Amino acid sequence: MSPIESGTSRWIAAITLAGCLTAVATLAFWPQPVTVPLTEDAQHILAFGILTVLTRRVWQRASWRRLVFWLFALGVGIEVLQWAFTPRHAEWRDVTADATGIAIALLICQALAAWSPARR
């Protein structure tokens, strides 16, 4: 069975997720941090929050523990690769911000699922 279950919105979420992962991978290895009007922590929280919501939409049947594990592993992996292969440096603060974005997004997903008309 494909990880993308039936439904056009899931396909859209999958394509958007692929685009977001590409953007994250590109920006993670950019020689200089990209300047945007958000703090670095807010950038990490927002990026991993969006990745979490999209991942949750695409793989609805995956357990939240599995999602947290793989998204957290992505955040740690990005920092390790930045430390090893770029002039930029790894920061535990970035990993903490990634984890915060994951947690906030999962709480929002759970709340929306609980209030969804389909569950009533």
N, C-alpha and C positions, 0 to 999 in steps of 0.2 A: 504494500500500500504506500502510495506517495505521501510524504510528510505534508504536502499541501492538499488539504481536503477539498471537497467540491465547493464551488461557489466563486463567483467572479470577484467578490471583495477579498477573498483570501489570496487570489492570484495577484490582485493589485497590491495587497500587503506584502506578498512575496517579492514582487518586482521592486517595490519601494524599499524593502529591507535590503535587497541586494545593492541598490543604489546607495543606501546609507552606509552599509558596510564598506563599499568601495570608497566613499568619501572619508570615512573614519580612517581607513588604511592609508589613504593618500595623505591626509592631514597629519597623521601620526608620524610620518617619516619626512615631512616637509622640513627643510633645513632650519627655518626660523618659525616660531609659533605664529599662527595667523592672528592678526589683530581684528577683534570684533568688540562691540560695545558691551561685553559681558565679562565678568571675572573668569579666570581659568577654571575655578571650581564650578561655577554656574555652567560653563561650557560642557564640562564632563558630566554633570548631573543631567543636563538637557539631552546630550547625545545618548547617554546610556538609558535614560528614561524612554526616549523615542525608540531605541533599539529593542528595549524590553517590551514595549507595547506592540511593536510590529512582530517580534518573535512570538509573543503570546498569541497574537491573531493568526499567525501562520501555523504554529504547532499547538493547537488548542488542547490536544489530548496529552501533551507532555506534562509531567509533574512540575510544580513550581520549583522544587529542589533541583531538578535537572536543568531548568532554565537559568536559575541563579548560578549553578555551578559553571555552565558553559559561558554565560555572559561575564561572570567574574573572571574566569580563566582568560577570556578575550582581553579584559582590562589589564590583567597582570601581564599577559603575553605582550601586549603593546608596549608596556613600560619596560619590560626586559629587552625587547628588540630595540627600543629607542636607546637604551643604555649601551647596548652592544654595537649597534650599527650606525648611529647618527651622531652628529655633534651635540644633539640635545641630551638631556639627562633624565633619568627615571626618578619619579617622586612617589612615595607612599601616599602622599596627600591626594594625588590623582586617582590612585586605586580606591581610596576612601570615598572620593567624590563619585566615582563610577558605581561603587556599591550603594551609595545613597540614592543615586538615580534609579538603580535597579529596584531598590526597596520601595521608593515612592511610587514608581510606575506599577509595581505588582499590587500595592495597596489600592491604587486607583482602579486597576483591572478587576480586583476582587470586589470592590464596592460597586462598580458598574455591573458586574455579573450578578450580584445579589439584588440589585434594583431593576434588573432587566425584566421587561414584560414577559419574555419567554419562560422565565423561571416561575411565574405565578400560575 
